[in-house]
Amino acid sequence: MHGNQNRRTAQTMARPRHGSTLLARIALPAILLTIAIAALCPVTLADGGELRLLGQYVHKDSVMGATVVDNLAYVTTSPPGSHGSMCIVDMADPSEPNELASSAIGEDTDAIAISDTMAYVGTPYKLLLLDIADSSNIVARGVYTNTEQHTYGVAVSGTVACLSAGWKNKGKLCIVDVSDPEDPHQIGMLNLLQQARGVVLNGSRAFVAASSGGLQIVDISDPSRPSSAVSIKTPGSAYGIAVDGNYAYIAGWDAGLRIVDVSNLAALREVGSCDTPGFARDVAIEGSLAYVADHSGGLRVIDVSDPTAPHELASYETADNARHVAVWGSRAYVATGGDGLLVLQWQSTPICIPLILRS
């Protein structure tokens, strides 16, 4: 934003005669009315808009997951019945994505997190640590093996990585020390209510989307002894999660978007929801907008400026299922399997609000 610049212009004016004074008195209201009418400019409201496709990164395999930092997209791919890879893609110009590097990761995956110069990729039973300091050369560093359950989500803060995992009706949160990329090792673990899907970190707490168990919040202030702080069951199956301020936003699979007030852990409560036509699988928040990867329902943009009354603003139908969504600035990056990585931009529709002039 640019600051306003005030200018002071000195003008020399002759003393008006009585006739000019009368004309000025008559003309002034008309001038003010003209200025007021001219000031009727369009005001942008969150009551409509569209998602515009800026570009598409297509890979020979299915794009399963993605996260974005600045203009770089970190993409996980998986061919049917084979092993996947992680790619670094320059998206500075979304209409011409440029793949900078690619590294085989040995297993299918869609869980990925970036912290500083490291990428943390969750495969069904492992956590891979990849050095991405040189975006043109991915270097494998270390591997943590989780032999019991399937890894669905990864979140990293400092030297701690949290893995959400599950199998059938069992779930757990693994706390892994990644201070030495060559030797990642588990330092804590907590059994959860159900399969643990998405996970995000906020301060000393891990927010876990625990399938039919809803939202589970875990205290990780002591990573070696994580403890369940509180939980709340939400409709549907909690699949993806995002936290912004006092609210947790849950992609509830067949129950759409669910919004939980987490300002008071002693009294968690769902305050709003918005149904979606598909299966809400992932969610990302940017400002007052929630971007929901709705599987067969494509990408949905939901206004959450009032968490108690969320409503859909726009949608984009994807050719393949929308699996994951990441947002950077005004752009949404949607992993859509065989249709690649889509780059979409939300554009609101200007609405003109008439001013009511009073005498």
Number of C-alpha atoms within 10 A of each C-alpha: 3 4 5 6 5 6 6 5 5 6 5 5 6 5 8 10 8 9 8 11 12 11 10 13 10 11 12 11 12 11 12 11 13 11 11 13 13 9 11 12 13 12 11 14 13 19 14 15 17 16 20 13 16 15 18 19 23 16 18 11 19 21 32 27 27 26 21 22 13 10 13 18 23 24 25 29 28 26 18 10 8 10 15 24 20 26 23 23 22 21 20 13 11 19 13 13 19 15 18 15 17 19 16 15 20 13 18 20 26 25 27 24 19 20 15 10 11 19 22 22 25 32 24 20 18 19 23 23 23 23 19 20 13 11 19 14 14 21 17 18 15 18 20 20 15 18 10 13 19 23 31 24 27 27 25 22 16 10 13 18 24 24 30 31 30 24 14 9 13 15 25 25 26 24 24 22 22 22 13 11 19 14 13 22 19 18 15 18 18 17 17 23 19 22 30 35 29 30 28 24 20 13 10 12 17 23 22 32 31 33 28 19 23 23 29 23 23 21 17 21 13 11 20 16 13 21 19 16 14 14 21 15 17 22 18 20 26 35 29 31 27 23 20 14 9 10 18 21 29 32 32 31 25 19 21 23 31 26 26 22 19 18 13 9 12 10 11 17 18 19 15 18 22 18 17 23 14 20 27 34 29 30 29 24 22 16 11 14 20 24 28 33 34 31 23 19 21 24 32 24 24 22 21 23 14 11 20 15 13 22 21 19 19 19 19 17 14 19 14 17 24 34 26 30 28 24 21 16 9 11 20 25 26 32 32 28 23 19 21 24 28 23 24 22 18 19 14 16 15 15 14 12 12 12 11 7 8 4 4
